[in-house]
């Protein structure tokens, strides 16, 4: 998530958004909601309810986040410039807000992938240490 700090320039705000070291150090917060949403939106622009349903098909541990947490994250992603949305009116049913990833969102997803990879490597190294000690 982008930290909004008064007085920061555009380059500093982007550096916060793409803070790879923080992702590795702190780990994925909020049950991997952000990287899952960025991945799903990159694969196919979609609306909130469908994104929540599709999150259940991804290989992550633990329960699915509740819909309120997902919608909060979608608003944060849009506020941070990682996704954009527009209302689409269909032939049937209510209008839906369709989310699409931005170039900055693509960069952020790449940072998540690298951070998750590094965290997995650290965990695998720890497992190897534990198994060697037997």
Order of alpha helices (4+ residues) and beta strands (2+ residues): alpha-alpha-alpha-beta-alpha-alpha-beta-beta-alpha
